[in-house]
Amino acid sequence: MSEKFTYIPKGVCARSMTFEVEGNIIKNVQIVGGCAGNLLGISKILRGKTVEEVVEVFNGNRCGAKPTSCPDQIAQALIQHFNL
């Protein structure tokens, strides 16, 4: 059974991220705001990946001088939701 949750990112242009996860497999990610083309591509790449795979690759990525990025905020959402 899938579960959905929404995360409000901090320090990036995206305004919300909604995740659909089944077990530890990401089924869908919808991101509102931010760089539409890049985030649509990232959302497609995430389908079928495990939560742990995404956290390992995305955690700590920065956007220019910002201390975070949309990929990092995706990782933070998963870390927070799954208590990793």
N, C-alpha and C positions, 0 to 999 in steps of 0.2 A: 504494500500500500504506500502510495506517495504522500509526502508531507510538503506543505508550502510554508515558507516564511519570508518576511520582508525585512530588509536591513536598510537603515538610513546611513549612507556613507558620510565620512567626515574628511574635510580637507581636499575634496575633489569636485569636479564639475557635475558628476552624476548626482541625481537627487534621491533615487531609490533603487534598490536591487531586490528582485523577488526571485526566490529559488524554489524549484521543485526537485525534491530529492527522494529517491526510493532506496531504503537501506543506507548505503554510503555511496550510491551512484547518482550523479547529477543528471537529471532528465531534462531540465530547462532552466534558463536564467533570462530574466527580462530586466533590462536596465533603462531607467528613465533619465534623460539628460546626458551630458558628457559628449564625447566624440562619437556620433551615431554609427558611422561606418566601422570604426575600430571596435566599438563595444558589441555591435552585431556580430562581427567576426569572432570575437572572444567568446560570446555566448554560444555560437555554433561549435567552436572548438571544445568547449567544456562538456557538451553532451556526451554521456557515456563514460566520463572520467570519474575516478573515485574522489571523494572529498580529500583524502590524504595526498593524492597526486597533485591536485590543484593547490593545496596549501603549500606543499613542498616547492612548487615552481613559482607561485605568485607572491608568497610572503616576503616582505621586505623590499619589493620593487618600488622605485621612486619615479616621479614624473618631474624631470628637470630639477629645480631647486626645492620642490615640495618634499616634505618628509614621507609622503605616501603617494599612491597612484590608484587608479581604478582596479588594476589587478591586485594590488596589495589590499585594497578595501574588500575585494571579493574573498581573499584569504582571511581577513579579519572577521568577516561575516560568518564564514564557515567555522573558524576557530571558536568564536563566541557561541554560536548556535550548538555546536557539537562538543563544547567543553574540551577542546584539544590543547 
